Amino acid sequence: AQSVTQLDSQVPVFEEAPVELRCNYSSSVSVYLFWYVQYPNQGLQLLLKYLSGSTLVKGINGFEAEFNKSQTSFHLRKPSVHISDTAEYFCAVRPAGGGNKLTFGTGTQLKVEL
Amino acid sequence: GAGVSQTPSNKVTEKGKYVELRCDPISGHTALYWYRQSLGQGPEFLIYFQGTGAADDSGLPNDRFFAVRPEGSVSTLKIQRTERGDSAVYLCASSLGGQVGETQYFGPGTRLLVL
């Protein structure tokens, strides 16, 4: 079984400041990793995913994440946030060897302030 | 093109009643998933369809929950004898072929409130 821990339930940040949203996972097998964003009253939208290869993954809207196998982490970063980045962010994992269900963390609410 | 759609967007029902939630996946997507998101939590997997068949229903909490996808496109999640604890946002997602690394595209969800 897999589990995902998002250590911060809320992250306030000023506009144009950098941000890091933390994600740690636990799994006995290799996993694929995902970050989704959920804007109010909208569905989850994929930001980026790590399947294999380079551990630094770039996604949409200027976000990137780095897979660290030894620390079992997949932290999400953005060098300069915008008001429009205010949303809920979810980290998720899926077994690499098979199985289709995503296991999500509890989410991090990013609030960008002027 | 059109994304995943879900109806109704909101549903209020009374304890003990039966409800049906509908999901229209992206055209051509053979894989369909249902998740449930309780307040303050991340989505939790319920069931996965590949075509018409339920390939994994390990997330259904009990036998009051049932889902169908008779023609391999639209799916209906059915909840019998609803309980207050069933109140949540029910999310549907679809993906192209059910391959492990492929992206799941989510609908906006149905917000179910059981009074």
Interface residues (C-beta under 8 A of the other chain):
Chain A: V4 Q6 Y32 Y36 N41 Q42 G43 L44 Q45 L46 K49 L51 F90 A92 R94 P95 A96 G97 G98 G99 N100 K101 L102 T103 F104 G105 T106 G107
Chain B: G3 V4 A31 Y33 Y35 G40 Q41 G42 P43 E44 F45 Y48 A55 D56 S58 G59 L91 A93 S95 G98 V100 G101 T103 Q104 Y105 F106 G107 P108 G109
